[in-house]
Amino acid sequence: MDTLIIGCGAAGAAAAIAAALRGDKVTVIDRNRKPLKKLGVTGNGRGNLMNNSDLRYYGDTAFAHRVLQAMPPKAVAAFLEDCGITLLQEEEGRVYPAANLASVAVDGLLYRMQRLGIRLLPCACAERIRQEKGGFSVSVTVTEYAPDQVKASGKVKKGEALSQQNRTLHADRVIVAAGGAAAPAHGTDGTAYGLLTSLGHTLRPVRPALCALLTETKPLKGLSGKRIRAKLYLRAADGRVLHESNGEALFADDGVSGIAAMQLARFVEPGCTLHMDLRQSVIGDDSANAGVWLQKRLERLSGKADGSGDCAGSADECTLSQLLTGCVHPAIGIALLRAAGLREQDAATPQSLQRLAHAMTNFTLPVTGTRDFDQAQVTAGGLDTAQFDPQTMESKLIPGLYAAGEMLDVDGDCGGYNLMFAFAGGLLAGQSTPRG
């Protein structure tokens, strides 16, 4: 059976290997010059390939779970190991190549494809899929490039496009694994959705996910580049908690990044606000009463607790700036005071301590949006999963047509969940026999 796979990312490579192992003649086309481009930079170049902790998916969560029941994480891990990729599990269930490099995973998958005789056609963009008697035809534009040039500095200048050729490829079945709309620099710009919507499939609205939140900038003055651990809550205009996360946040001039903030991006809606509980970074304990802690710290600094102290003799002579010195970065301390409507030189009084405690547990930033797809790691939304079989990834509308990976209305948290879903779906599609 001839199998044509559109897209050589994680899902496409897995599908190709699974199809070849069942005896199919496999051709993979990819619009990039180099396949598995996005995989090569995942996990900050370390390659967070999957996750062995509880599943955390959004969009059609039930569909994601059924896919990973049909192709469990253990089976995904076994597939990667069979491709020569030694795996190592770290904290929170995250699984990386033992070499700590995403590039070795790319090498392992490509070598396996080569050994299986899989035909790989780079710089090839699928334009249209047509049903025909006994299978499909796919219109493809293939671009020829001049060779890359290595400059004296060591930098590589990519060769310019020389020509384009239109080709038609035929196959008994087609697996579309061309990615979503996120990270267009890696070749996934959302245009591949049209390959399936033109055949009757429905596209759910897409939006950036796993990207920085944009907020009002005035509260962020002086915070750019500062990192802090926090509990984050995204609240709707009516006070509902849309989602929450916990971990590192990174302040920027125009918003908040870091994993904890990025996990909230898919839930942003107009009028929502970001609430940050900073106690775990300021106090060291996010269960402590901030007001009580501040009062005890004041007593210690003013000498009331042990007969010595840094403040000038009495509690009301200890300024709020002195109170926060040594427990938080000065810029964050100033931002907390500003959020509480206080000044650095203000005295530590019961009233000011109460306001500071509230700011510490509820540092609030009005959200204005998220970064765009060019700075997002994954796409929320996608092809309607109700039109696909989670056991095989085959279209319920058109036998012999499949979709896998980020194209579908499934997205996961940071931590390897999205790649694991892509590998699982690709394996199911590749090993499947078309119905009918």
N, C-alpha and C positions, 0 to 999 in steps of 0.2 A: 504494500500500500504506500502511495506517495503522500507524504505529510509535509505541508508548507507551514512554517512558523514565522510570524511577522513580529520582529522584535527580539533582540538577543540580550535581554536583561536577565535577572534572576529567574523569572517565570519562564521566559523563552528558552534559556539554556537547560533548565530542568526538564521542560517539555521535550526538547530535542533529544536529550539523553534517554529519557524514558521511552520515547517513540522508537529510537534506534535499537534499544535493547529488546523491544518486542518484534523487531525485524522490519520496521518501516524504512523506506528510503526517504531520508530527511533532508530538507533544504531550509536554511534559516536566513532570512534577510534582516538587515539592520540599517537604519538610516545613518548611523555614526560610522566614522572611519574605523574606530576600534570598538569591538563588542564589550558588553558588561561594563560600560563606562561609569554608570552610576554606582554599581557595586564596588568599584575600585576606590571610591572615596567615602564609602559609608563608615559610620562610627569614627569620624575624624581620621579616616585612613586606617583604622584598626580592624574594621570589618565585623561589626556586631551582626552576626548572621541569623540568630534566632534567640528564643527565650524559653526557659524551662519552668518558669513560674506560672501563676494563674493567667489565663488568657485575658487580654484587655483590648477589645476591638469596639469600633463604633460604626455608624452607618447601619448596614444589615448585620447586626451582631450574631443573630441566629444562623445566618448563612455562613459566616466565618467559622463559627463553632462546628457546624456540620462538615465543612471542608476539612477542618483539623481533627475531626473524628474519623473521617475517611482516610486521611493521611496524617497520622499523629506526629507530634514533635519527634518522638523516637525514630520514626521512619524517615523524617527529614534529616535528622542527624546521621542516620545510617547511610543515606544517600550521599551526604557531603563527605563522610569518611570514605565511602567507596570511590569518590573522586580524588582521594589522596589528601584531603584536607583534614589535618589533625585538629581536633576541637578542644577548647578549654573553657569551662564554665567559671564565671566570676560572680560577684555579688548580684543580688536581685535576679538571679537566674539567667543573666546575660551570657551568651555563648559567642566566643570569638575564635578565630584561628589561633592555634597555640603559638604560631610565629608572631602574633600580634600585628599582622599586616593584612589589609584587605586584598592586596595584590596577589598574595599566595592563593586566595580563594578563586580569584579570576584565573590564575594560571592553572589551577587544578581542574576547573570546569572546562576551560578551553582545551586542555590536553585530553581530557576524557572525550570531548566531542571529536577531536582529531582522530583519536584511536578508534572511534566507532564509525569513522568515515562520513561524518555529517558534513554536508556542503554548506559553507558559510559565505554569504554574499554581502559584503559591507557597502556602505554608501548607496544603499538601495531603499527608496522610499515607496511604500505601497500607496497607491492612489485610489484603487477601487477593487472591490471583490464582487464577482458575478457568479451566480449559480449557473451551472451548465449540466448537461446530461452526464451523470456519473461522477460529478464532483464540482470543482470550482476553477475559475480563471482569475488571476490577480494581475492587474495592471501595475507595473513597477517602473519608476524612473531611477536609473542608475547614473551616478555622477562619477566622472573620472577626474582625479586631481593630479597636479604636478607633485613630484616628490618633495617631502619636507626638506628644509635646509637647516643645518646646524651652524649657527654663527660662532665667531671666535670666542664670544662670551659664554658659550655653552647653551644659550637659549635657542629654542627651535622655532623657526618660522614655517608655519604650515603652508604647504603648497596650494596654489590657487586652483579653482575649478577650471578644467579645460573643456569639458564637453559633457553633454547629457544624452542618454540613450533610453528610449522607451521600449520596455519588454513586457511580454505576457507570460506568466508562469502558470502551469496547470498542476492541480493536485486533487487527490481523492478527498482530503480533508484539510482544513485550515485552522490553525490555532493563532489567535490574535493576542499578543502579549507585549504591546507596544507602549505600555506605561500610561500615566495620567497627564496632568497639566503642570505638575510641579517640576522645578529644576530644568527649565528649557535648555540651559547651557549643556545639559547632558543628553539632549535629544528628545525629551518628552515634553512637548508643547501643547498637548491636548487635541491635535488635529486627527489622531488615530481614532478617536471616538466616532468620527464620521464614517469609518469603514463599516461599522455595525449599525449605526442609526440609519444609514441609507438602505439597510436590509430589514428595517422594521423594528430594531431594538430601541428601547427608551433610555434616554440619558437623564439621570437625576442631576439637579443643579450641583455644580462643582465649585469649590472654594479652597483657598490655601489652608493647610493644616501643618502642625509642627513648625511654626514660624513665630517670630517675635510679635508681641503685642505693641500697638502704637497707642500712646496715651497723651493727655495734656502734658505739656513740657515744663510749665512753671514749677511744679513740685519736684522735678528732676534736676534742678539747677545744682551743678557741682557733683552729680552722682555718676556721670558717664564713666564706664569701665569698672565700677565697683561691684563686687560680687557679695552675695549674702544668702544664707540658708533661711528659708521661710516656708510657712504654710500660705498657700495662695487660694483665694476664693474669687470666682467670677460671679457677680450678682447682676441680675436683670434689673431694669428700671423699677419694677414692682417689688424688689427685694428678694426674689427667688434666687437660690444658689444654682447657677447653671452648671457649674463643675468646680472641682477643687483638686489641688495637687500639692505636692510637698517636695522640696529639694532646693537646688541652687537657682537663684535668680541673678541675672546680669543686667545692670542698668545701662541704658544708652541715652543719647541726647533726646531721642524722640519716643522712648518706650522702654519695655522690659523684655529681655531675652533670657537665655538659659533654659534648661530642660523643663523646669517647673512651670515657667510661663508659657513655653511653646506648647505644652500639653493642653493648654486652655484655648488655643487659637481657633480650633474648629467650632467652639461653642460661642464665639463672640456674636453678639447681636446689637442693634442700635440702642444706645442709651445705657449700656452696661458699664459696670465699674469693677476695677481690680482691687481687692482688699488683701493686704499682706500682713500676716502676723509674724513679727520679727523676733519674738522672744527667744527662739532657739539660738539665734546668733548674738543677741544682746545679753541675755540672761544665762543661756546655756541649757535652758529647760523650758520647753513650750507648754508645760503644765503648771508652771509657777504663776502665782498672782503677781502681775506686773507692779501694781500699786504697792503691795507689801514689800516686794523686792526693792523697789526704789526707796521706800522709807528706811529699810534696814541698811541699804547702802549709804544713805544720807547719814544715819546715825554712826556708822562705822567711819566714814570720812570726816565727820565733825568731831570725832573723839568721844562721843557719848557711849559707844559700845565697849571700848577697851581703854579709854583714858588717853588715847592719842589720835591724831588725825591730820588731814591735809588742809581742811578748811579753817578759816580764821576764827576759831574759838566757839562759834555757835552755829546751830543748824541753819538759821535764817541768813547767815553770812556766806553759806556755800552756794555758789551759782550753779545753774543747770549745766553749764558747759563743764564745770569741774566734776559734777555728778556723773557725767557720761564718759569722762576721760578714762581710758584704759579698758573700756568694755565694748567699744564700737568705733569704727573708723570715724574720724572727725567729720568728714563730709556727710556721713549717714546720720551722725548725731545732730548736725545742723539741720538736715532735712526733717528729722523727727521734731525738733523744736519748732521749725517753721510750720509743719503740719499741725502742731498743737497751738499755733498762734502765740508762741513764746519766743523770747530772745536769749542769746547765749548768756548775757549778763544778768538775766532775771534770777532772783533768789529762789531757792528750793523751798516753796511753801506747800502746805497741804493741797491748795487749789492747783498750783502749777504741777505738782507731782501727779495729781489725778488726770490732768489734761495730757501730760507726757505719757502716762501709762496707757491711756486710750490710743494715742498715736502709735505707740509701740505695738499694740495688739491689733490695730486697725488702720495701718498706713494705706490711704485710699488714693487711687489714681483713676480718673475718668478715662475710659477706653474709647479711642476714636476709630479703631480698626485694627487691621493686621498688615504685616508686610505682604507683598504680592507673591505670585507663584515663583518669580525668579529667585526668591529667598526662602521658599518653603521646601521642606524635606519630602512632603507627601501631599496627595490630593484627597480632600474629603468630598464625598459624592462620587458619581460615576455611573456606569451602566447598571440598569435595574437588575438586581440579582434574582428577582422572581422569574426572570426569563432564562435562567440557567440552572442546570442540575448540579448541586453541590457535591454529588458523588463522582461526577465525571467532568464537570465544567462545560458540558456540551450545551449548546443553545437549544431551548425548548421550541424555538420557532423554526430553526433550520438544521436538520440533521447533518453532522459532519463539520459544523462550525463551532468553535470553542473560544472562550475568553478566559484569561487568567491574570492575576496580579493586580496592579494598581488601577487598571481600567475599570474594575468593578466597584460598586458602592460599598466598599469596606476600607477602613483605615484603622491603624493601631497606634498605641502609645510608642514613644521612644523606647528603645531597648531590644530591637531585633524582631518585633512583632510583624512589621510590614514585610520584611524579607522572608520571614517564616511562612506567612500566608502566600507570598508569591511562589516560593519553592514548592509548597504543598499543592497549590492549584496547578502549577506547571506539571508536576509529576502526575497528578490525576488526569489531566488532559492528555499528556503524552502517552500514557498507558491504556487509554480508553479506546474501545472499538465503537465506531459510529452506530447508532441505532438504526434499525431498518435494513 
